[in-house]
Amino acid sequence: MTAMFETSQSKGSDLFYDVSCSVCEDEGITKEGSFHCHTCSKSYCDKCVVMHNKIHKDHSVSEKGKCDNWPVTKTVDTTLELCEEHSTEKLTMFCEDHEKLLCQVCHLRNHK
């Protein structure tokens, strides 16, 4: 039964990249996108670009480091910065006793 489960190491890395492979990311795998297709506007890892190039022979693909306008597709999720209890307050502190991120309101009310 345990053979059916894959670890994150066998699927990919827990690292974050400026540009991730679009195909792998759709599968929940994190791999660096080393190639970018200007026609598809997607990025591909070393393995996925081979299949892409076989299927789409007329697309323009650039390799990372050899392209002047390399895309950066990762965006920061700003909702992670907001308190769950006080949705308009940003998380600005960390309570070491409770091991929790806090906004100013939480700090004043619960973590003196």
N, C-alpha and C positions, 0 to 999 in steps of 0.2 A: 504494500500500500504506500509506503513512503517513497517508493521509486516514482510514483506519479507526480510528486511535488518537485518543483525546481526551485533552487535557491536563487537569490538575486545575483550571486557570483556566476552561476552558469548561464543565466539569462542576459547578464550585462553588469554594469557597474552601478553603484549607488552614487556615483559622482554626478555633478551637474556640469554641462558643457554650454558654451555660448551658443553653439548650434548642435542640435541632436539629430540623428537620423530619423527622418519622418516615418519611414516604414517600421523601423524597430520601435519607435515611440508609440505607434498605434497598437503594437503588441505588448506594451508595458515594459519594454526593454530600453535601457538607457545606453546608447552608444554614440560616440562622437560623429557628427556629420562632417566628413572630410571632402565631400563633393556637393556642389549645388547646381541644380538644373534651373536655368533661367526661364525655360518654357513652362515647366511645372510649378516653379517657385517653391521647390522642396529640396531638402538636403538629404544626403545619403551617406552611409558608412561604406567602407571598402567592399564589403560583401554585397550590399544592396545595389550599389551603383553598377555592378556588373550586369545584374538582371535588368535594371532600368535601361542601360545602354543597348542591351539585346532587343528589348521591346520597342524603344524609342530611338532609333538610329539617327533621326533628323533633329533631335534636341541638342541644345547648346549646354554642355556641362563644364563647369570650372572646378579646378582643384583648389583646396584651401591653401592660401599662401601664394597662389599664382593668379589671383584675381584682385583687381583694384576695389571692387564694390562687394566685398564679402558680406552676406547678410548676418544679422544677429537676431535670432528669432525668439529667444527666451525673454519673457517679461516677468517682472516681479509681481506677485499677487499681493496687491495692497491691502486686501481684506485680512491678511495674516498679521498686519500691523495694528488692527483694531481689536479692542476688548470685546469678548463675547457678551459680557453682561452690560457694558456701557458702549453701545455700538458706534458712538460718535467720538469716543476717546481712544487715542493711540496708546499702544503698549510701550511704556517708557522705562519701566523698572523691573527688577527681578527680585523676588523674595527668596532668599536662600533657605529660610526655615521651612517654607512650603513648596520650594522648588517650582515656582509659578511666575509667569510674566504678569505684570500688573500695569494698569493705567493709574493716573493720579487719584481718581475717585476711589478705586479699590484700595489703594495704598492708605488713603485717609480714613476709610471706613473700616477696613478689616485687617490691616497689616501695619500697625503702628510700632 
